[in-house]
Protein backbone atom coordinates (compact mmCIF):
# COMPACT_ATOMS: atom_id res chain seq x y z
CA UNK A 1 0.00 0.00 0.00
CA UNK A 2 2.78 2.43 0.94
CA UNK A 3 4.62 1.59 -2.24
CA UNK A 4 1.58 2.52 -4.35
CA UNK A 5 1.20 5.81 -2.45
CA UNK A 6 4.86 6.64 -2.99
CA UNK A 7 4.57 5.75 -6.66
CA UNK A 8 1.45 7.90 -7.01
CA UNK A 9 3.13 10.84 -5.28
CA UNK A 10 6.17 10.44 -7.52
CA UNK A 11 3.96 10.45 -10.63
CA UNK A 12 2.16 13.58 -9.38
CA UNK A 13 5.49 15.31 -8.75
CA UNK A 14 6.75 14.40 -12.24
CA UNK A 15 3.53 15.58 -13.84
CA UNK A 16 3.74 18.86 -11.93
CA UNK A 17 7.38 19.36 -12.97
CA UNK A 18 6.52 18.63 -16.60
CA UNK A 19 3.61 21.09 -16.49
CA UNK A 20 5.85 23.78 -14.98
CA UNK A 21 8.46 23.12 -17.66
CA UNK A 22 5.85 23.45 -20.42
CA UNK A 23 4.50 26.66 -18.89
CA UNK A 24 8.01 28.18 -18.68
CA UNK A 25 8.67 27.19 -22.26
CA UNK A 26 5.39 28.72 -23.41
CA UNK A 27 6.11 31.93 -21.50
CA UNK A 28 9.60 32.16 -23.00
CA UNK A 29 8.13 31.66 -26.48
CA UNK A 30 5.54 34.38 -25.88
CA UNK A 31 8.25 36.76 -24.68
CA UNK A 32 10.37 35.94 -27.73
CA UNK A 33 7.41 36.57 -30.06
CA UNK A 34 6.80 39.93 -28.34
CA UNK A 35 10.47 40.85 -28.83
CA UNK A 36 10.26 39.94 -32.51
CA UNK A 37 7.16 42.13 -32.95
CA UNK A 38 8.96 45.03 -31.27
CA UNK A 39 12.02 44.54 -33.47
CA UNK A 40 9.86 44.40 -36.58
CA UNK A 41 8.15 47.66 -35.61
CA UNK A 42 11.50 49.32 -34.90
CA UNK A 43 12.91 48.16 -38.26
CA UNK A 44 9.86 49.45 -40.12
CA UNK A 45 10.46 52.80 -38.47
CA UNK A 46 14.23 53.01 -38.90
CA UNK A 47 14.93 51.46 -42.32
CA UNK A 48 13.42 54.37 -44.32
CA UNK A 49 15.37 56.85 -42.16
CA UNK A 50 18.62 54.97 -42.83
CA UNK A 51 17.91 54.84 -46.57
CA UNK A 52 17.28 58.59 -46.59
CA UNK A 53 20.46 59.22 -44.57
CA UNK A 54 22.52 57.20 -47.05
CA UNK A 55 20.96 59.16 -49.93
CA UNK A 56 21.77 62.47 -48.22
CA UNK A 57 25.36 61.33 -47.67
CA UNK A 58 25.71 60.60 -51.40
CA UNK A 59 24.16 63.96 -52.33
CA UNK A 60 26.49 66.00 -50.12
CA UNK A 61 29.61 64.19 -51.31
CA UNK A 62 30.05 61.87 -48.34
CA UNK A 63 29.25 58.71 -50.28
CA UNK A 64 32.02 56.79 -48.50
CA UNK A 65 29.95 56.90 -45.27
CA UNK A 66 27.35 54.13 -45.05
CA UNK A 67 24.63 53.40 -42.47
CA UNK A 68 23.13 49.92 -42.04
CA UNK A 69 20.56 48.48 -39.59
CA UNK A 70 21.38 45.30 -37.71
CA UNK A 71 19.71 43.08 -35.15
CA UNK A 72 22.03 42.29 -32.24
CA UNK A 73 21.15 39.32 -30.03
CA UNK A 74 22.51 39.04 -26.51
CA UNK A 75 22.33 35.82 -24.51
CA UNK A 76 21.88 36.47 -20.80
CA UNK A 77 23.30 34.30 -18.03
CA UNK A 78 19.94 32.56 -17.52
CA UNK A 79 19.91 31.48 -21.17
CA UNK A 80 17.30 33.95 -22.41
CA UNK A 81 17.98 35.83 -25.62
CA UNK A 82 17.40 39.56 -25.93
CA UNK A 83 17.45 41.12 -29.38
CA UNK A 84 17.71 44.79 -30.19
CA UNK A 85 18.10 46.98 -33.25
CA UNK A 86 21.32 48.93 -33.76
CA UNK A 87 22.65 51.03 -36.63
CA UNK A 88 26.16 50.37 -37.86
CA UNK A 89 28.03 53.34 -39.32
CA UNK A 90 30.87 52.55 -41.70
CA UNK A 91 33.28 55.44 -42.39
CA UNK A 92 34.40 53.61 -45.55
CA UNK A 93 31.64 51.95 -47.57
CA UNK A 94 34.05 49.43 -49.08
CA UNK A 95 35.60 48.31 -45.77
CA UNK A 96 33.28 46.53 -43.33
CA UNK A 97 36.01 45.99 -40.73
CA UNK A 98 35.79 49.40 -39.06
CA UNK A 99 32.44 50.72 -37.85
CA UNK A 100 30.61 52.52 -35.09
CA UNK A 101 27.32 51.51 -33.50
CA UNK A 102 24.31 53.66 -32.73
CA UNK A 103 21.79 52.03 -30.33
CA UNK A 104 18.11 52.46 -31.22
CA UNK A 105 16.40 52.17 -27.84
C-alpha positions in Angstrom: 0.0 0.0 0.0 2.8 2.4 0.9 4.6 1.6 -2.2 1.6 2.5 -4.4 1.2 5.8 -2.5 4.9 6.6 -3.0 4.6 5.8 -6.7 1.5 7.9 -7.0 3.1 10.8 -5.3 6.2 10.4 -7.5 4.0 10.4 -10.6 2.2 13.6 -9.4 5.5 15.3 -8.8 6.8 14.4 -12.2 3.5 15.6 -13.8 3.7 18.9 -11.9 7.4 19.4 -13.0 6.5 18.6 -16.6 3.6 21.1 -16.5 5.8 23.8 -15.0 8.5 23.1 -17.7 5.8 23.5 -20.4 4.5 26.7 -18.9 8.0 28.2 -18.7 8.7 27.2 -22.3 5.4 28.7 -23.4 6.1 31.9 -21.5 9.6 32.2 -23.0 8.1 31.7 -26.5 5.5 34.4 -25.9 8.3 36.8 -24.7 10.4 35.9 -27.7 7.4 36.6 -30.1 6.8 39.9 -28.3 10.5 40.8 -28.8 10.3 39.9 -32.5 7.2 42.1 -33.0 9.0 45.0 -31.3 12.0 44.5 -33.5 9.9 44.4 -36.6 8.1 47.7 -35.6 11.5 49.3 -34.9 12.9 48.2 -38.3 9.9 49.5 -40.1 10.5 52.8 -38.5 14.2 53.0 -38.9 14.9 51.5 -42.3 13.4 54.4 -44.3 15.4 56.8 -42.2 18.6 55.0 -42.8 17.9 54.8 -46.6 17.3 58.6 -46.6 20.5 59.2 -44.6 22.5 57.2 -47.1 21.0 59.2 -49.9 21.8 62.5 -48.2 25.4 61.3 -47.7 25.7 60.6 -51.4 24.2 64.0 -52.3 26.5 66.0 -50.1 29.6 64.2 -51.3 30.1 61.9 -48.3 29.3 58.7 -50.3 32.0 56.8 -48.5 30.0 56.9 -45.3 27.3 54.1 -45.1 24.6 53.4 -42.5 23.1 49.9 -42.0 20.6 48.5 -39.6 21.4 45.3 -37.7 19.7 43.1 -35.1 22.0 42.3 -32.2 21.1 39.3 -30.0 22.5 39.0 -26.5 22.3 35.8 -24.5 21.9 36.5 -20.8 23.3 34.3 -18.0 19.9 32.6 -17.5 19.9 31.5 -21.2 17.3 34.0 -22.4 18.0 35.8 -25.6 17.4 39.6 -25.9 17.4 41.1 -29.4 17.7 44.8 -30.2 18.1 47.0 -33.2 21.3 48.9 -33.8 22.7 51.0 -36.6 26.2 50.4 -37.9 28.0 53.3 -39.3 30.9 52.6 -41.7 33.3 55.4 -42.4 34.4 53.6 -45.5 31.6 52.0 -47.6 34.0 49.4 -49.1 35.6 48.3 -45.8 33.3 46.5 -43.3 36.0 46.0 -40.7 35.8 49.4 -39.1 32.4 50.7 -37.9 30.6 52.5 -35.1 27.3 51.5 -33.5 24.3 53.7 -32.7 21.8 52.0 -30.3 18.1 52.5 -31.2 16.4 52.2 -27.8 
